[in-house]
């Protein structure tokens, strides 16, 4: 009964995790639009960018949704306008462009830089595989049983059986020579 409950709990956890991933993917992933660097520059020259955050690898920000028809492909305009009016978030992979800050200042776009912290991803890349291997090792050790594994290496599995009473007393064997031939 306990094994069935454990299996149910594991499958329940896996199902809940997949549902959360699906919700995050469909609801949160569609809010930010991916743009190419050319599209970003065209929107910047047209005055459609309102604010930008620069990191080492990415450019994120907000853009106005009005008047995008001539600047972006029709599919992207339809995707952006699907979320209503107002400002839309965007993401661009950063390209080495020395004149970008000057262009942002000329367009009067609020911009800021942000340092990317990679300690968490570095920690996960070292610790997570080790935890997975330890988890697999513990799983197999439990499956083999408590008396098996590395702990029992060199231990004898022989058992000693003794009778509690033999029925022979000292008086019965007193005076018998051990080495005398009969």
C-alpha positions as CSV (number, residue, x, y, z in Angstrom):
1,X,0.0,0.0,0.0
2,X,2.8,2.4,0.9
3,X,4.5,1.8,-2.5
4,X,1.3,2.7,-4.4
5,X,1.0,5.9,-2.4
6,X,4.6,6.8,-3.2
7,X,4.0,6.2,-6.9
8,X,0.9,8.3,-6.7
9,X,2.7,11.2,-5.0
10,X,5.5,11.1,-7.6
11,X,3.1,11.2,-10.5
12,X,1.1,13.9,-8.9
13,X,4.2,16.0,-8.5
14,X,5.2,15.4,-12.2
15,X,1.8,16.3,-13.4
16,X,1.6,19.5,-11.3
17,X,5.1,20.5,-12.6
18,X,4.1,20.0,-16.2
19,X,0.9,22.0,-15.7
20,X,2.9,24.9,-14.2
21,X,5.3,24.8,-17.1
22,X,2.4,24.9,-19.6
23,X,0.8,27.8,-17.8
24,X,4.1,29.7,-17.7
25,X,4.8,29.0,-21.4
26,X,1.4,30.0,-22.7
27,X,0.6,33.0,-20.4
28,X,4.0,34.5,-19.6
29,X,6.0,33.6,-22.7
30,X,3.8,35.3,-25.1
31,X,3.9,38.7,-23.4
32,X,7.4,39.5,-24.5
33,X,8.0,39.8,-28.3
34,X,11.3,38.8,-29.8
35,X,12.7,41.3,-32.3
36,X,15.7,41.2,-34.6
37,X,18.3,43.9,-34.2
38,X,17.3,45.4,-37.5
39,X,13.7,45.7,-36.4
40,X,14.8,47.2,-33.1
41,X,16.9,49.9,-34.9
42,X,13.9,50.7,-37.2
43,X,11.6,51.1,-34.3
44,X,14.2,53.2,-32.5
45,X,14.5,55.6,-35.5
46,X,10.7,55.8,-35.8
47,X,10.4,56.8,-32.1
48,X,8.4,53.7,-31.1
49,X,10.8,52.6,-28.3
50,X,10.0,54.2,-24.9
51,X,12.5,52.6,-22.6
52,X,15.5,50.1,-22.8
53,X,17.6,48.1,-20.4
54,X,21.0,47.0,-21.7
55,X,22.8,43.9,-20.5
56,X,25.9,42.2,-21.8
57,X,23.9,39.9,-24.1
58,X,20.3,41.2,-24.3
59,X,18.4,44.4,-24.9
60,X,14.9,44.5,-23.2
61,X,12.4,47.3,-23.2
62,X,9.0,48.6,-24.1
63,X,7.6,49.8,-27.4
64,X,4.4,51.7,-28.5
65,X,2.0,49.5,-30.4
66,X,0.5,52.3,-32.6
67,X,1.9,52.8,-36.1
68,X,3.9,49.6,-36.4
69,X,2.5,48.5,-39.8
70,X,5.2,49.9,-42.0
71,X,8.1,49.0,-39.6
72,X,7.5,45.3,-38.8
73,X,6.2,42.3,-40.8
74,X,2.5,41.9,-40.7
75,X,2.7,38.7,-38.6
76,X,4.7,40.4,-35.9
77,X,2.4,43.4,-35.8
78,X,-0.6,41.1,-35.5
79,X,1.2,39.2,-32.7
80,X,2.0,42.4,-30.8
81,X,-1.6,43.8,-31.2
82,X,-3.1,40.6,-30.0
83,X,-2.4,41.7,-26.4
84,X,-4.3,44.9,-26.7
85,X,-3.2,48.6,-26.8
86,X,-0.5,50.3,-24.8
87,X,3.1,49.4,-24.5
88,X,4.5,46.0,-25.4
89,X,7.6,44.4,-23.9
90,X,10.3,43.2,-26.3
91,X,13.7,41.4,-26.2
92,X,16.6,41.7,-28.7
93,X,19.9,39.8,-28.8
94,X,22.5,42.5,-28.4
95,X,24.9,43.1,-31.2
96,X,28.2,45.0,-30.8
97,X,27.1,48.5,-31.8
98,X,29.2,51.4,-30.5
99,X,26.7,54.0,-31.7
100,X,23.7,52.5,-29.9
101,X,23.9,54.8,-26.8
102,X,24.2,57.9,-28.9
103,X,21.1,56.8,-30.9
104,X,19.2,56.2,-27.7
105,X,20.1,59.6,-26.4
106,X,19.1,61.3,-29.7
107,X,15.7,59.5,-29.6
108,X,15.2,60.6,-26.0
109,X,14.7,57.0,-24.9
110,X,15.1,56.2,-21.2
111,X,17.9,53.6,-20.9
112,X,19.8,51.8,-18.2
113,X,22.4,49.2,-17.9
114,X,22.2,46.1,-15.8
115,X,24.8,43.6,-14.8
116,X,23.9,40.0,-15.4
117,X,24.5,37.7,-12.4
118,X,25.4,34.2,-13.5
119,X,26.2,32.8,-10.1
120,X,22.8,31.0,-9.9
121,X,23.2,29.3,-13.3
122,X,26.8,28.4,-12.4
123,X,25.7,27.0,-9.1
124,X,22.9,25.0,-10.8
125,X,25.3,23.6,-13.4
126,X,27.6,22.2,-10.7
127,X,25.2,21.3,-7.9
128,X,22.2,20.0,-9.9
129,X,24.0,17.1,-11.7
130,X,25.6,16.0,-8.4
131,X,22.2,16.0,-6.7
132,X,20.8,14.0,-9.5
133,X,23.5,11.3,-9.2
134,X,23.2,11.2,-5.4
135,X,19.4,10.8,-5.8
136,X,19.8,7.9,-8.3
137,X,22.4,6.3,-6.1
138,X,20.1,6.5,-3.1
139,X,17.2,5.1,-5.1
140,X,19.2,2.0,-6.1
141,X,20.5,1.5,-2.6
142,X,17.0,1.5,-1.2
143,X,15.9,-1.0,-3.9
144,X,18.7,-3.4,-3.1
145,X,17.7,-3.4,0.6
146,X,19.3,-2.4,3.9
147,X,21.7,-5.3,4.2
148,X,23.3,-4.8,0.7
149,X,25.5,-2.2,-0.8
150,X,28.9,-1.0,0.0
151,X,28.3,-1.2,3.8
152,X,28.0,-5.0,3.7
153,X,31.1,-5.5,1.7
154,X,33.2,-8.2,3.5
155,X,30.5,-9.2,5.9
156,X,29.7,-12.9,6.1
157,X,26.1,-13.8,5.6
158,X,26.5,-17.2,7.4
159,X,24.3,-17.7,10.4
160,X,25.1,-19.7,13.5
161,X,22.5,-22.0,14.8
162,X,22.9,-23.4,18.3
163,X,20.7,-25.6,20.3
164,X,19.6,-24.2,23.6
165,X,20.0,-27.5,25.5
166,X,21.8,-30.6,24.3
167,X,20.7,-32.9,27.0
168,X,24.3,-34.0,27.8
169,X,25.8,-32.9,31.1
170,X,29.3,-32.9,32.5
171,X,28.6,-35.9,34.6
172,X,27.8,-37.9,31.4
173,X,31.3,-37.2,29.9
174,X,33.4,-37.1,33.1
175,X,36.4,-39.4,33.0
176,X,36.4,-40.2,29.3
177,X,39.8,-40.0,27.7
178,X,39.9,-37.9,24.6
179,X,42.6,-39.7,22.8
180,X,42.0,-43.3,24.0
181,X,41.2,-45.8,21.3
182,X,38.1,-47.8,22.0
